[in-house]
């Protein structure tokens, strides 16, 4: 768990580091002002803050990969969709692992989980700064970026392919991981609300998946379909 949940652990550890300070201050005040009963109140408040901080992280995180979960992605997408935009649009990506069921059936669910964890790390490495990287469900992942130009989106996808191809060459597993990626700008003309935008994103991913089935695409680690703004 410590290996696969670095973001979650950092947040929890930072809370633990702050935790003693209110208690120490309360203890000092209680010593200085005899009869002032603040130590237990301060301890109770600190414990409540710690509990709610840890719980809020668990609610928004996927246990297996340590990424954000679908709930958090949809919340951020809702905020992004209602935001007034000028200049570059925000982009969303929906992707899944090609042939993931066959990986589970052939090599077992432990290897399938390993593939999900490895892909999660690769997505975090390759994603542009300030990107929400989430596990959407099963073998699907969703990303929401800050404002990007179309050329920056293509650069990210090329980096993702390079990183995943390199990982496939060095990983000690008997199968090849490839992904189909659908991507769309939040200013795309086809979407009028969040639900229609997510449907557009889903359709874009399945167009990429159809492309991945063609013989000339078999050795590609990333196939994508781009819905232009």
PyMOL commands that place a pseudoatom at each C-alpha (Angstrom):
pseudoatom trace, name=CA, resn=UNK, resi=1, chain=A, elem=C, hetatm=0, pos=[0.000, 0.000, 0.000]
pseudoatom trace, name=CA, resn=UNK, resi=2, chain=A, elem=C, hetatm=0, pos=[2.860, 2.399, 0.772]
pseudoatom trace, name=CA, resn=UNK, resi=3, chain=A, elem=C, hetatm=0, pos=[4.206, 1.880, -2.751]
pseudoatom trace, name=CA, resn=UNK, resi=4, chain=A, elem=C, hetatm=0, pos=[0.951, 2.449, -4.619]
pseudoatom trace, name=CA, resn=UNK, resi=5, chain=A, elem=C, hetatm=0, pos=[-0.595, 5.262, -2.585]
pseudoatom trace, name=CA, resn=UNK, resi=6, chain=A, elem=C, hetatm=0, pos=[2.125, 7.919, -2.421]
pseudoatom trace, name=CA, resn=UNK, resi=7, chain=A, elem=C, hetatm=0, pos=[-0.189, 10.881, -2.967]
pseudoatom trace, name=CA, resn=UNK, resi=8, chain=A, elem=C, hetatm=0, pos=[-2.633, 9.676, -0.336]
pseudoatom trace, name=CA, resn=UNK, resi=9, chain=A, elem=C, hetatm=0, pos=[0.141, 8.900, 2.124]
pseudoatom trace, name=CA, resn=UNK, resi=10, chain=A, elem=C, hetatm=0, pos=[1.775, 12.333, 1.726]
pseudoatom trace, name=CA, resn=UNK, resi=11, chain=A, elem=C, hetatm=0, pos=[-1.513, 14.040, 2.609]
pseudoatom trace, name=CA, resn=UNK, resi=12, chain=A, elem=C, hetatm=0, pos=[-2.013, 11.820, 5.659]
pseudoatom trace, name=CA, resn=UNK, resi=13, chain=A, elem=C, hetatm=0, pos=[1.581, 12.291, 6.837]
pseudoatom trace, name=CA, resn=UNK, resi=14, chain=A, elem=C, hetatm=0, pos=[1.323, 16.079, 6.527]
pseudoatom trace, name=CA, resn=UNK, resi=15, chain=A, elem=C, hetatm=0, pos=[-1.810, 15.967, 8.695]
pseudoatom trace, name=CA, resn=UNK, resi=16, chain=A, elem=C, hetatm=0, pos=[-0.005, 13.818, 11.275]
pseudoatom trace, name=CA, resn=UNK, resi=17, chain=A, elem=C, hetatm=0, pos=[2.867, 16.316, 11.396]
pseudoatom trace, name=CA, resn=UNK, resi=18, chain=A, elem=C, hetatm=0, pos=[0.480, 19.181, 12.170]
pseudoatom trace, name=CA, resn=UNK, resi=19, chain=A, elem=C, hetatm=0, pos=[-1.579, 17.132, 14.655]
pseudoatom trace, name=CA, resn=UNK, resi=20, chain=A, elem=C, hetatm=0, pos=[0.650, 17.642, 17.791]
pseudoatom trace, name=CA, resn=UNK, resi=21, chain=A, elem=C, hetatm=0, pos=[0.823, 21.447, 17.572]
pseudoatom trace, name=CA, resn=UNK, resi=22, chain=A, elem=C, hetatm=0, pos=[-2.708, 22.352, 18.800]
pseudoatom trace, name=CA, resn=UNK, resi=23, chain=A, elem=C, hetatm=0, pos=[-2.344, 19.809, 21.621]
pseudoatom trace, name=CA, resn=UNK, resi=24, chain=A, elem=C, hetatm=0, pos=[1.072, 21.214, 22.614]
pseudoatom trace, name=CA, resn=UNK, resi=25, chain=A, elem=C, hetatm=0, pos=[-0.263, 24.786, 22.610]
pseudoatom trace, name=CA, resn=UNK, resi=26, chain=A, elem=C, hetatm=0, pos=[-3.255, 23.725, 24.708]
pseudoatom trace, name=CA, resn=UNK, resi=27, chain=A, elem=C, hetatm=0, pos=[-0.948, 21.945, 27.153]
pseudoatom trace, name=CA, resn=UNK, resi=28, chain=A, elem=C, hetatm=0, pos=[1.214, 25.052, 27.461]
pseudoatom trace, name=CA, resn=UNK, resi=29, chain=A, elem=C, hetatm=0, pos=[-1.837, 27.256, 28.107]
pseudoatom trace, name=CA, resn=UNK, resi=30, chain=A, elem=C, hetatm=0, pos=[-3.139, 24.830, 30.714]
pseudoatom trace, name=CA, resn=UNK, resi=31, chain=A, elem=C, hetatm=0, pos=[0.203, 24.948, 32.551]
pseudoatom trace, name=CA, resn=UNK, resi=32, chain=A, elem=C, hetatm=0, pos=[0.391, 28.745, 32.351]
pseudoatom trace, name=CA, resn=UNK, resi=33, chain=A, elem=C, hetatm=0, pos=[-3.214, 29.318, 33.401]
pseudoatom trace, name=CA, resn=UNK, resi=34, chain=A, elem=C, hetatm=0, pos=[-4.018, 26.918, 36.189]
pseudoatom trace, name=CA, resn=UNK, resi=35, chain=A, elem=C, hetatm=0, pos=[-7.581, 25.650, 36.064]
pseudoatom trace, name=CA, resn=UNK, resi=36, chain=A, elem=C, hetatm=0, pos=[-8.009, 26.277, 32.339]
pseudoatom trace, name=CA, resn=UNK, resi=37, chain=A, elem=C, hetatm=0, pos=[-9.323, 22.987, 30.916]
pseudoatom trace, name=CA, resn=UNK, resi=38, chain=A, elem=C, hetatm=0, pos=[-8.385, 23.082, 27.233]
pseudoatom trace, name=CA, resn=UNK, resi=39, chain=A, elem=C, hetatm=0, pos=[-6.099, 20.087, 26.721]
pseudoatom trace, name=CA, resn=UNK, resi=40, chain=A, elem=C, hetatm=0, pos=[-8.788, 17.442, 26.215]
pseudoatom trace, name=CA, resn=UNK, resi=41, chain=A, elem=C, hetatm=0, pos=[-10.897, 19.773, 24.087]
pseudoatom trace, name=CA, resn=UNK, resi=42, chain=A, elem=C, hetatm=0, pos=[-7.892, 20.494, 21.867]
pseudoatom trace, name=CA, resn=UNK, resi=43, chain=A, elem=C, hetatm=0, pos=[-7.042, 16.793, 21.631]
pseudoatom trace, name=CA, resn=UNK, resi=44, chain=A, elem=C, hetatm=0, pos=[-10.623, 15.934, 20.637]
pseudoatom trace, name=CA, resn=UNK, resi=45, chain=A, elem=C, hetatm=0, pos=[-10.706, 18.642, 17.958]
pseudoatom trace, name=CA, resn=UNK, resi=46, chain=A, elem=C, hetatm=0, pos=[-7.325, 17.528, 16.575]
pseudoatom trace, name=CA, resn=UNK, resi=47, chain=A, elem=C, hetatm=0, pos=[-8.509, 13.917, 16.382]
pseudoatom trace, name=CA, resn=UNK, resi=48, chain=A, elem=C, hetatm=0, pos=[-11.682, 14.978, 14.566]
pseudoatom trace, name=CA, resn=UNK, resi=49, chain=A, elem=C, hetatm=0, pos=[-9.676, 17.026, 12.052]
pseudoatom trace, name=CA, resn=UNK, resi=50, chain=A, elem=C, hetatm=0, pos=[-7.347, 14.078, 11.469]
pseudoatom trace, name=CA, resn=UNK, resi=51, chain=A, elem=C, hetatm=0, pos=[-10.280, 11.679, 11.032]
pseudoatom trace, name=CA, resn=UNK, resi=52, chain=A, elem=C, hetatm=0, pos=[-12.152, 13.870, 8.530]
pseudoatom trace, name=CA, resn=UNK, resi=53, chain=A, elem=C, hetatm=0, pos=[-8.958, 14.594, 6.580]
pseudoatom trace, name=CA, resn=UNK, resi=54, chain=A, elem=C, hetatm=0, pos=[-8.130, 10.900, 6.209]
pseudoatom trace, name=CA, resn=UNK, resi=55, chain=A, elem=C, hetatm=0, pos=[-11.733, 9.985, 5.382]
pseudoatom trace, name=CA, resn=UNK, resi=56, chain=A, elem=C, hetatm=0, pos=[-12.043, 12.701, 2.728]
pseudoatom trace, name=CA, resn=UNK, resi=57, chain=A, elem=C, hetatm=0, pos=[-8.923, 11.347, 1.035]
pseudoatom trace, name=CA, resn=UNK, resi=58, chain=A, elem=C, hetatm=0, pos=[-10.242, 7.785, 1.079]
pseudoatom trace, name=CA, resn=UNK, resi=59, chain=A, elem=C, hetatm=0, pos=[-13.597, 8.904, -0.329]
pseudoatom trace, name=CA, resn=UNK, resi=60, chain=A, elem=C, hetatm=0, pos=[-11.887, 10.560, -3.306]
pseudoatom trace, name=CA, resn=UNK, resi=61, chain=A, elem=C, hetatm=0, pos=[-9.221, 7.913, -3.980]
pseudoatom trace, name=CA, resn=UNK, resi=62, chain=A, elem=C, hetatm=0, pos=[-9.159, 4.546, -5.699]
pseudoatom trace, name=CA, resn=UNK, resi=63, chain=A, elem=C, hetatm=0, pos=[-7.767, 1.975, -3.271]
pseudoatom trace, name=CA, resn=UNK, resi=64, chain=A, elem=C, hetatm=0, pos=[-5.875, -0.161, -5.795]
pseudoatom trace, name=CA, resn=UNK, resi=65, chain=A, elem=C, hetatm=0, pos=[-4.036, 2.519, -7.774]
pseudoatom trace, name=CA, resn=UNK, resi=66, chain=A, elem=C, hetatm=0, pos=[-4.035, 5.480, -5.383]
pseudoatom trace, name=CA, resn=UNK, resi=67, chain=A, elem=C, hetatm=0, pos=[-5.436, 7.692, -8.162]
pseudoatom trace, name=CA, resn=UNK, resi=68, chain=A, elem=C, hetatm=0, pos=[-8.512, 9.857, -7.795]
pseudoatom trace, name=CA, resn=UNK, resi=69, chain=A, elem=C, hetatm=0, pos=[-11.756, 7.953, -8.344]
pseudoatom trace, name=CA, resn=UNK, resi=70, chain=A, elem=C, hetatm=0, pos=[-14.728, 8.443, -10.651]
pseudoatom trace, name=CA, resn=UNK, resi=71, chain=A, elem=C, hetatm=0, pos=[-16.628, 10.505, -8.069]
pseudoatom trace, name=CA, resn=UNK, resi=72, chain=A, elem=C, hetatm=0, pos=[-13.808, 13.056, -7.843]
pseudoatom trace, name=CA, resn=UNK, resi=73, chain=A, elem=C, hetatm=0, pos=[-13.282, 13.192, -11.611]
pseudoatom trace, name=CA, resn=UNK, resi=74, chain=A, elem=C, hetatm=0, pos=[-16.963, 13.895, -12.239]
pseudoatom trace, name=CA, resn=UNK, resi=75, chain=A, elem=C, hetatm=0, pos=[-16.980, 16.591, -9.561]
pseudoatom trace, name=CA, resn=UNK, resi=76, chain=A, elem=C, hetatm=0, pos=[-13.965, 18.309, -11.156]
pseudoatom trace, name=CA, resn=UNK, resi=77, chain=A, elem=C, hetatm=0, pos=[-15.454, 17.885, -14.635]
pseudoatom trace, name=CA, resn=UNK, resi=78, chain=A, elem=C, hetatm=0, pos=[-18.687, 19.511, -13.451]
pseudoatom trace, name=CA, resn=UNK, resi=79, chain=A, elem=C, hetatm=0, pos=[-16.743, 22.499, -12.111]
pseudoatom trace, name=CA, resn=UNK, resi=80, chain=A, elem=C, hetatm=0, pos=[-14.684, 22.734, -15.300]
pseudoatom trace, name=CA, resn=UNK, resi=81, chain=A, elem=C, hetatm=0, pos=[-17.758, 22.462, -17.503]
pseudoatom trace, name=CA, resn=UNK, resi=82, chain=A, elem=C, hetatm=0, pos=[-19.524, 25.357, -15.781]
pseudoatom trace, name=CA, resn=UNK, resi=83, chain=A, elem=C, hetatm=0, pos=[-16.413, 27.542, -15.735]
pseudoatom trace, name=CA, resn=UNK, resi=84, chain=A, elem=C, hetatm=0, pos=[-16.319, 30.463, -18.146]
pseudoatom trace, name=CA, resn=UNK, resi=85, chain=A, elem=C, hetatm=0, pos=[-13.433, 29.905, -20.539]
pseudoatom trace, name=CA, resn=UNK, resi=86, chain=A, elem=C, hetatm=0, pos=[-11.384, 32.113, -22.782]
pseudoatom trace, name=CA, resn=UNK, resi=87, chain=A, elem=C, hetatm=0, pos=[-8.325, 31.112, -24.758]
pseudoatom trace, name=CA, resn=UNK, resi=88, chain=A, elem=C, hetatm=0, pos=[-7.191, 27.490, -24.556]
pseudoatom trace, name=CA, resn=UNK, resi=89, chain=A, elem=C, hetatm=0, pos=[-9.808, 24.907, -23.503]
pseudoatom trace, name=CA, resn=UNK, resi=90, chain=A, elem=C, hetatm=0, pos=[-9.506, 22.251, -20.849]
pseudoatom trace, name=CA, resn=UNK, resi=91, chain=A, elem=C, hetatm=0, pos=[-9.341, 18.697, -22.196]
pseudoatom trace, name=CA, resn=UNK, resi=92, chain=A, elem=C, hetatm=0, pos=[-10.686, 15.406, -20.923]
pseudoatom trace, name=CA, resn=UNK, resi=93, chain=A, elem=C, hetatm=0, pos=[-9.393, 11.938, -21.792]
pseudoatom trace, name=CA, resn=UNK, resi=94, chain=A, elem=C, hetatm=0, pos=[-11.045, 8.550, -21.366]
pseudoatom trace, name=CA, resn=UNK, resi=95, chain=A, elem=C, hetatm=0, pos=[-8.969, 5.433, -21.960]
pseudoatom trace, name=CA, resn=UNK, resi=96, chain=A, elem=C, hetatm=0, pos=[-8.990, 1.730, -21.307]
pseudoatom trace, name=CA, resn=UNK, resi=97, chain=A, elem=C, hetatm=0, pos=[-6.597, -1.185, -21.661]
pseudoatom trace, name=CA, resn=UNK, resi=98, chain=A, elem=C, hetatm=0, pos=[-7.016, -3.157, -24.870]
pseudoatom trace, name=CA, resn=UNK, resi=99, chain=A, elem=C, hetatm=0, pos=[-7.732, -6.847, -24.256]
pseudoatom trace, name=CA, resn=UNK, resi=100, chain=A, elem=C, hetatm=0, pos=[-7.828, -6.467, -20.478]
pseudoatom trace, name=CA, resn=UNK, resi=101, chain=A, elem=C, hetatm=0, pos=[-10.302, -9.330, -20.029]
pseudoatom trace, name=CA, resn=UNK, resi=102, chain=A, elem=C, hetatm=0, pos=[-7.912, -11.648, -21.867]
pseudoatom trace, name=CA, resn=UNK, resi=103, chain=A, elem=C, hetatm=0, pos=[-5.094, -10.574, -19.517]
pseudoatom trace, name=CA, resn=UNK, resi=104, chain=A, elem=C, hetatm=0, pos=[-7.220, -11.475, -16.483]
pseudoatom trace, name=CA, resn=UNK, resi=105, chain=A, elem=C, hetatm=0, pos=[-8.424, -14.747, -18.005]
pseudoatom trace, name=CA, resn=UNK, resi=106, chain=A, elem=C, hetatm=0, pos=[-4.971, -15.857, -19.163]
pseudoatom trace, name=CA, resn=UNK, resi=107, chain=A, elem=C, hetatm=0, pos=[-2.639, -14.612, -16.434]
pseudoatom trace, name=CA, resn=UNK, resi=108, chain=A, elem=C, hetatm=0, pos=[-4.959, -14.107, -13.459]
pseudoatom trace, name=CA, resn=UNK, resi=109, chain=A, elem=C, hetatm=0, pos=[-6.417, -11.105, -11.664]
pseudoatom trace, name=CA, resn=UNK, resi=110, chain=A, elem=C, hetatm=0, pos=[-3.197, -10.412, -9.748]
pseudoatom trace, name=CA, resn=UNK, resi=111, chain=A, elem=C, hetatm=0, pos=[-1.425, -9.706, -13.047]
pseudoatom trace, name=CA, resn=UNK, resi=112, chain=A, elem=C, hetatm=0, pos=[-4.415, -7.659, -14.168]
pseudoatom trace, name=CA, resn=UNK, resi=113, chain=A, elem=C, hetatm=0, pos=[-4.134, -5.557, -11.007]
pseudoatom trace, name=CA, resn=UNK, resi=114, chain=A, elem=C, hetatm=0, pos=[-0.413, -5.167, -11.662]
pseudoatom trace, name=CA, resn=UNK, resi=115, chain=A, elem=C, hetatm=0, pos=[-1.177, -3.831, -15.142]
pseudoatom trace, name=CA, resn=UNK, resi=116, chain=A, elem=C, hetatm=0, pos=[-3.664, -1.308, -13.702]
pseudoatom trace, name=CA, resn=UNK, resi=117, chain=A, elem=C, hetatm=0, pos=[-1.164, -0.097, -11.099]
pseudoatom trace, name=CA, resn=UNK, resi=118, chain=A, elem=C, hetatm=0, pos=[1.644, 0.203, -13.659]
pseudoatom trace, name=CA, resn=UNK, resi=119, chain=A, elem=C, hetatm=0, pos=[-0.574, 2.139, -16.062]
pseudoatom trace, name=CA, resn=UNK, resi=120, chain=A, elem=C, hetatm=0, pos=[-1.676, 4.450, -13.237]
pseudoatom trace, name=CA, resn=UNK, resi=121, chain=A, elem=C, hetatm=0, pos=[1.962, 5.324, -12.524]
pseudoatom trace, name=CA, resn=UNK, resi=122, chain=A, elem=C, hetatm=0, pos=[2.681, 5.892, -16.222]
pseudoatom trace, name=CA, resn=UNK, resi=123, chain=A, elem=C, hetatm=0, pos=[-0.313, 8.216, -16.566]
pseudoatom trace, name=CA, resn=UNK, resi=124, chain=A, elem=C, hetatm=0, pos=[0.852, 10.257, -13.577]
pseudoatom trace, name=CA, resn=UNK, resi=125, chain=A, elem=C, hetatm=0, pos=[4.360, 10.510, -15.039]
pseudoatom trace, name=CA, resn=UNK, resi=126, chain=A, elem=C, hetatm=0, pos=[3.236, 11.548, -18.518]
pseudoatom trace, name=CA, resn=UNK, resi=127, chain=A, elem=C, hetatm=0, pos=[0.272, 13.802, -17.673]
pseudoatom trace, name=CA, resn=UNK, resi=128, chain=A, elem=C, hetatm=0, pos=[0.701, 17.584, -17.935]
pseudoatom trace, name=CA, resn=UNK, resi=129, chain=A, elem=C, hetatm=0, pos=[0.924, 19.570, -14.709]
pseudoatom trace, name=CA, resn=UNK, resi=130, chain=A, elem=C, hetatm=0, pos=[-2.306, 20.143, -12.769]
pseudoatom trace, name=CA, resn=UNK, resi=131, chain=A, elem=C, hetatm=0, pos=[-4.031, 17.172, -14.431]
pseudoatom trace, name=CA, resn=UNK, resi=132, chain=A, elem=C, hetatm=0, pos=[-6.647, 15.201, -12.502]
pseudoatom trace, name=CA, resn=UNK, resi=133, chain=A, elem=C, hetatm=0, pos=[-5.714, 11.556, -13.132]
pseudoatom trace, name=CA, resn=UNK, resi=134, chain=A, elem=C, hetatm=0, pos=[-8.405, 9.102, -12.053]
pseudoatom trace, name=CA, resn=UNK, resi=135, chain=A, elem=C, hetatm=0, pos=[-9.430, 5.493, -12.308]
pseudoatom trace, name=CA, resn=UNK, resi=136, chain=A, elem=C, hetatm=0, pos=[-12.888, 5.719, -13.828]
pseudoatom trace, name=CA, resn=UNK, resi=137, chain=A, elem=C, hetatm=0, pos=[-13.834, 2.103, -13.196]
pseudoatom trace, name=CA, resn=UNK, resi=138, chain=A, elem=C, hetatm=0, pos=[-12.555, -1.356, -14.113]
pseudoatom trace, name=CA, resn=UNK, resi=139, chain=A, elem=C, hetatm=0, pos=[-9.772, -0.868, -16.649]
pseudoatom trace, name=CA, resn=UNK, resi=140, chain=A, elem=C, hetatm=0, pos=[-10.917, 2.642, -17.599]
pseudoatom trace, name=CA, resn=UNK, resi=141, chain=A, elem=C, hetatm=0, pos=[-9.041, 5.795, -16.625]
pseudoatom trace, name=CA, resn=UNK, resi=142, chain=A, elem=C, hetatm=0, pos=[-10.106, 9.422, -17.012]
pseudoatom trace, name=CA, resn=UNK, resi=143, chain=A, elem=C, hetatm=0, pos=[-7.978, 12.559, -17.084]
pseudoatom trace, name=CA, resn=UNK, resi=144, chain=A, elem=C, hetatm=0, pos=[-8.916, 16.227, -16.887]
pseudoatom trace, name=CA, resn=UNK, resi=145, chain=A, elem=C, hetatm=0, pos=[-6.206, 18.716, -17.803]
pseudoatom trace, name=CA, resn=UNK, resi=146, chain=A, elem=C, hetatm=0, pos=[-5.710, 22.412, -17.318]
pseudoatom trace, name=CA, resn=UNK, resi=147, chain=A, elem=C, hetatm=0, pos=[-5.975, 24.634, -20.413]
pseudoatom trace, name=CA, resn=UNK, resi=148, chain=A, elem=C, hetatm=0, pos=[-4.064, 23.120, -23.359]
pseudoatom trace, name=CA, resn=UNK, resi=149, chain=A, elem=C, hetatm=0, pos=[-3.721, 23.803, -27.056]
pseudoatom trace, name=CA, resn=UNK, resi=150, chain=A, elem=C, hetatm=0, pos=[-4.388, 20.966, -29.488]
pseudoatom trace, name=CA, resn=UNK, resi=151, chain=A, elem=C, hetatm=0, pos=[-0.661, 20.671, -30.219]
pseudoatom trace, name=CA, resn=UNK, resi=152, chain=A, elem=C, hetatm=0, pos=[0.022, 20.293, -26.482]
pseudoatom trace, name=CA, resn=UNK, resi=153, chain=A, elem=C, hetatm=0, pos=[-2.576, 17.521, -26.332]
pseudoatom trace, name=CA, resn=UNK, resi=154, chain=A, elem=C, hetatm=0, pos=[-0.857, 15.665, -29.171]
pseudoatom trace, name=CA, resn=UNK, resi=155, chain=A, elem=C, hetatm=0, pos=[2.513, 16.152, -27.441]
pseudoatom trace, name=CA, resn=UNK, resi=156, chain=A, elem=C, hetatm=0, pos=[1.092, 14.584, -24.273]
pseudoatom trace, name=CA, resn=UNK, resi=157, chain=A, elem=C, hetatm=0, pos=[-0.301, 11.606, -26.206]
pseudoatom trace, name=CA, resn=UNK, resi=158, chain=A, elem=C, hetatm=0, pos=[3.044, 11.093, -27.941]
pseudoatom trace, name=CA, resn=UNK, resi=159, chain=A, elem=C, hetatm=0, pos=[4.816, 11.213, -24.574]
pseudoatom trace, name=CA, resn=UNK, resi=160, chain=A, elem=C, hetatm=0, pos=[2.316, 8.719, -23.170]
pseudoatom trace, name=CA, resn=UNK, resi=161, chain=A, elem=C, hetatm=0, pos=[2.976, 6.348, -26.074]
pseudoatom trace, name=CA, resn=UNK, resi=162, chain=A, elem=C, hetatm=0, pos=[6.748, 6.711, -25.676]
pseudoatom trace, name=CA, resn=UNK, resi=163, chain=A, elem=C, hetatm=0, pos=[6.557, 6.090, -21.905]
pseudoatom trace, name=CA, resn=UNK, resi=164, chain=A, elem=C, hetatm=0, pos=[4.219, 3.109, -22.219]
pseudoatom trace, name=CA, resn=UNK, resi=165, chain=A, elem=C, hetatm=0, pos=[6.266, 1.575, -25.046]
pseudoatom trace, name=CA, resn=UNK, resi=166, chain=A, elem=C, hetatm=0, pos=[9.434, 1.894, -22.953]
pseudoatom trace, name=CA, resn=UNK, resi=167, chain=A, elem=C, hetatm=0, pos=[7.665, 0.342, -19.959]
pseudoatom trace, name=CA, resn=UNK, resi=168, chain=A, elem=C, hetatm=0, pos=[6.460, -2.577, -22.086]
pseudoatom trace, name=CA, resn=UNK, resi=169, chain=A, elem=C, hetatm=0, pos=[10.041, -3.211, -23.169]
pseudoatom trace, name=CA, resn=UNK, resi=170, chain=A, elem=C, hetatm=0, pos=[11.396, -3.347, -19.613]
pseudoatom trace, name=CA, resn=UNK, resi=171, chain=A, elem=C, hetatm=0, pos=[8.560, -4.793, -17.514]
pseudoatom trace, name=CA, resn=UNK, resi=172, chain=A, elem=C, hetatm=0, pos=[8.899, -8.416, -16.388]
pseudoatom trace, name=CA, resn=UNK, resi=173, chain=A, elem=C, hetatm=0, pos=[5.432, -9.502, -17.519]
pseudoatom trace, name=CA, resn=UNK, resi=174, chain=A, elem=C, hetatm=0, pos=[4.388, -11.818, -20.369]
pseudoatom trace, name=CA, resn=UNK, resi=175, chain=A, elem=C, hetatm=0, pos=[1.914, -9.446, -22.041]
pseudoatom trace, name=CA, resn=UNK, resi=176, chain=A, elem=C, hetatm=0, pos=[1.887, -6.134, -23.893]
pseudoatom trace, name=CA, resn=UNK, resi=177, chain=A, elem=C, hetatm=0, pos=[-0.141, -3.219, -22.499]
pseudoatom trace, name=CA, resn=UNK, resi=178, chain=A, elem=C, hetatm=0, pos=[-1.816, -0.951, -25.024]
pseudoatom trace, name=CA, resn=UNK, resi=179, chain=A, elem=C, hetatm=0, pos=[-4.577, 1.603, -24.534]
pseudoatom trace, name=CA, resn=UNK, resi=180, chain=A, elem=C, hetatm=0, pos=[-7.311, 3.252, -26.566]
pseudoatom trace, name=CA, resn=UNK, resi=181, chain=A, elem=C, hetatm=0, pos=[-7.786, 6.929, -25.763]
pseudoatom trace, name=CA, resn=UNK, resi=182, chain=A, elem=C, hetatm=0, pos=[-10.705, 9.214, -26.494]
pseudoatom trace, name=CA, resn=UNK, resi=183, chain=A, elem=C, hetatm=0, pos=[-10.142, 12.922, -25.960]
pseudoatom trace, name=CA, resn=UNK, resi=184, chain=A, elem=C, hetatm=0, pos=[-12.242, 16.037, -26.311]
pseudoatom trace, name=CA, resn=UNK, resi=185, chain=A, elem=C, hetatm=0, pos=[-12.020, 19.718, -25.480]
pseudoatom trace, name=CA, resn=UNK, resi=186, chain=A, elem=C, hetatm=0, pos=[-14.603, 21.071, -23.089]
pseudoatom trace, name=CA, resn=UNK, resi=187, chain=A, elem=C, hetatm=0, pos=[-15.420, 23.677, -25.724]
pseudoatom trace, name=CA, resn=UNK, resi=188, chain=A, elem=C, hetatm=0, pos=[-16.280, 21.027, -28.328]
pseudoatom trace, name=CA, resn=UNK, resi=189, chain=A, elem=C, hetatm=0, pos=[-19.411, 22.153, -30.178]
pseudoatom trace, name=CA, resn=UNK, resi=190, chain=A, elem=C, hetatm=0, pos=[-21.181, 18.806, -29.856]
pseudoatom trace, name=CA, resn=UNK, resi=191, chain=A, elem=C, hetatm=0, pos=[-21.627, 19.034, -26.089]
pseudoatom trace, name=CA, resn=UNK, resi=192, chain=A, elem=C, hetatm=0, pos=[-24.369, 21.085, -24.492]
pseudoatom trace, name=CA, resn=UNK, resi=193, chain=A, elem=C, hetatm=0, pos=[-24.132, 19.672, -20.954]
pseudoatom trace, name=CA, resn=UNK, resi=194, chain=A, elem=C, hetatm=0, pos=[-21.852, 17.422, -18.918]
pseudoatom trace, name=CA, resn=UNK, resi=195, chain=A, elem=C, hetatm=0, pos=[-23.733, 14.205, -19.712]
pseudoatom trace, name=CA, resn=UNK, resi=196, chain=A, elem=C, hetatm=0, pos=[-23.553, 14.802, -23.460]
pseudoatom trace, name=CA, resn=UNK, resi=197, chain=A, elem=C, hetatm=0, pos=[-19.875, 15.685, -23.138]
pseudoatom trace, name=CA, resn=UNK, resi=198, chain=A, elem=C, hetatm=0, pos=[-19.115, 12.432, -21.295]
pseudoatom trace, name=CA, resn=UNK, resi=199, chain=A, elem=C, hetatm=0, pos=[-21.071, 10.538, -23.966]
pseudoatom trace, name=CA, resn=UNK, resi=200, chain=A, elem=C, hetatm=0, pos=[-18.955, 12.261, -26.630]
pseudoatom trace, name=CA, resn=UNK, resi=201, chain=A, elem=C, hetatm=0, pos=[-15.805, 11.275, -24.756]
pseudoatom trace, name=CA, resn=UNK, resi=202, chain=A, elem=C, hetatm=0, pos=[-16.981, 7.669, -24.511]
pseudoatom trace, name=CA, resn=UNK, resi=203, chain=A, elem=C, hetatm=0, pos=[-17.754, 7.568, -28.241]
pseudoatom trace, name=CA, resn=UNK, resi=204, chain=A, elem=C, hetatm=0, pos=[-14.310, 9.007, -28.988]
pseudoatom trace, name=CA, resn=UNK, resi=205, chain=A, elem=C, hetatm=0, pos=[-12.653, 6.245, -26.965]
pseudoatom trace, name=CA, resn=UNK, resi=206, chain=A, elem=C, hetatm=0, pos=[-14.553, 3.532, -28.810]
pseudoatom trace, name=CA, resn=UNK, resi=207, chain=A, elem=C, hetatm=0, pos=[-13.516, 5.014, -32.150]
pseudoatom trace, name=CA, resn=UNK, resi=208, chain=A, elem=C, hetatm=0, pos=[-9.916, 4.680, -30.975]
pseudoatom trace, name=CA, resn=UNK, resi=209, chain=A, elem=C, hetatm=0, pos=[-10.646, 1.107, -29.865]
pseudoatom trace, name=CA, resn=UNK, resi=210, chain=A, elem=C, hetatm=0, pos=[-11.951, 0.227, -33.327]
pseudoatom trace, name=CA, resn=UNK, resi=211, chain=A, elem=C, hetatm=0, pos=[-8.719, 1.597, -34.772]
pseudoatom trace, name=CA, resn=UNK, resi=212, chain=A, elem=C, hetatm=0, pos=[-6.685, -0.545, -32.345]
pseudoatom trace, name=CA, resn=UNK, resi=213, chain=A, elem=C, hetatm=0, pos=[-8.193, -3.726, -33.842]
pseudoatom trace, name=CA, resn=UNK, resi=214, chain=A, elem=C, hetatm=0, pos=[-6.700, -3.076, -37.279]
pseudoatom trace, name=CA, resn=UNK, resi=215, chain=A, elem=C, hetatm=0, pos=[-3.589, -5.150, -38.143]
pseudoatom trace, name=CA, resn=UNK, resi=216, chain=A, elem=C, hetatm=0, pos=[-1.373, -2.094, -38.674]
pseudoatom trace, name=CA, resn=UNK, resi=217, chain=A, elem=C, hetatm=0, pos=[-2.167, -0.907, -35.136]
pseudoatom trace, name=CA, resn=UNK, resi=218, chain=A, elem=C, hetatm=0, pos=[-1.274, -4.132, -33.307]
pseudoatom trace, name=CA, resn=UNK, resi=219, chain=A, elem=C, hetatm=0, pos=[2.196, -2.960, -32.262]
pseudoatom trace, name=CA, resn=UNK, resi=220, chain=A, elem=C, hetatm=0, pos=[1.084, 0.512, -31.141]
pseudoatom trace, name=CA, resn=UNK, resi=221, chain=A, elem=C, hetatm=0, pos=[0.843, 1.056, -27.389]
pseudoatom trace, name=CA, resn=UNK, resi=222, chain=A, elem=C, hetatm=0, pos=[-1.447, 4.119, -27.685]
pseudoatom trace, name=CA, resn=UNK, resi=223, chain=A, elem=C, hetatm=0, pos=[-4.275, 4.624, -30.175]
pseudoatom trace, name=CA, resn=UNK, resi=224, chain=A, elem=C, hetatm=0, pos=[-6.298, 7.805, -29.832]
pseudoatom trace, name=CA, resn=UNK, resi=225, chain=A, elem=C, hetatm=0, pos=[-9.213, 9.653, -31.360]
pseudoatom trace, name=CA, resn=UNK, resi=226, chain=A, elem=C, hetatm=0, pos=[-9.286, 13.432, -31.015]
pseudoatom trace, name=CA, resn=UNK, resi=227, chain=A, elem=C, hetatm=0, pos=[-12.542, 15.422, -30.924]
pseudoatom trace, name=CA, resn=UNK, resi=228, chain=A, elem=C, hetatm=0, pos=[-11.473, 18.876, -32.008]
pseudoatom trace, name=CA, resn=UNK, resi=229, chain=A, elem=C, hetatm=0, pos=[-12.674, 22.037, -30.311]
for i in range(1, 229): cmd.bond("trace and resi %d" % i, "trace and resi %d" % (i + 1))
show_as sticks, trace
zoom trace
